[in-house]
């Protein structure tokens, strides 16, 4: 459980959040706390198998919200556009957006 305390999180219960980079690290911790407080989180990552393992953990812990996996590479604008269209169609949009995923271009420093 996170050591961060979320006062007043009840107002976000049953809202929809998008957390990019949700399969590990900071994104996974943010998603966990949001789900714990009743937020329905669309977890975006290239590796949705890790998100599926998180879903099992949150369900058995009795968390109030839901974690919904969505496979997306944020380095590809077409996939981002498809993801937001899917979210709009199936969830009516996003109330909270945590843009956590990293994207980079690997080139030689010199």
N, C-alpha and C positions, 0 to 999 in steps of 0.2 A: 504494500500500500504506500502511496506517495506521502511524503511528509508535508506537502503543500496543503493548506487548508483553503477551501473554496467557500467563503461566506456568501450566502444569497444565491447559490447555484440553482435553487429550486425554480427560479424564473426561466431557466433554460431547459427544464425537463420537457421531453417530447418535442423539442426542436431538432433541426437537422444540422449536423456539422460535417464539414469535409476536412479530413486531416490527410495531407499528402505525406509520403514517407512514413506511412503508418506501420510498416512491417517490423521496424526495429528502432532502437535508440529513443531519442526525444519524442518522435512521432508516436511510438508505441505507448509511451508513458502518458502523453497528453490524451490519446484516445482512451486509454484505460480509465483515467480520472473522469473524462467526460461521460463515458458509458456508466461508470459507477454512480454518477449523479443524475442519470436518467436521460441523457442526451442520446439521440440516435445518430451514430457516427458512420459516415461513409469513409472507410479506410482505403486510401489510394496507395498503391505500391506496384512495383514490377513483380514482386513475389507474393502472391496472395495466399500461398500455402501457409506462410507464417501467420498471416491474419486469421486464417481458419483455425489455427491452434489457439490464438488469442480468444476467438469466439467461444471455444469450448471452455476455456478458463473462466471467462466472464459469466457464462451461463451457469456453470457449477457454483460460482461464488454468489450467484443471486443478484447480480447487478441490475439496476432498473432499466437502463437503456439497451440499445442494440448496436452491434458492430456489423456493418455490411461491407464485405470486401468488394473492391473494384480494381481491376488490373489496368494500370495506366503508367506509361513512361512520360514523366513531365518534361522530358527533353524533346518530345515530339508534339508540336502544336496541334496536329490533327487529332491526336489521342486526347489532349486536353479539351478540345472543342467537343468531341464525342462524349467525353465524360460529363461535361456540364449539360449537354443536351439530354443525356440519360437521367441525370439527377433532376433536371427540371420536369421531365416526363413522369418519373416514378416517385419523386419526393416533393415536387412543387418548388424546388429551389433550395438554397443554402441559407441558414441563419447565422452560422459561424463558419469562418474559413481559416484554417491553420495551414499556411503554406510553408511546410517544414522540409519538403523534399529538396535535395540538392541536385543541381544540374551543372555540368561543367564541360569545358572543352579542353581536352588534354593536348597540350602542345609543348614543345621544348621551351624552356625559360629563355634561352639565348636566341 
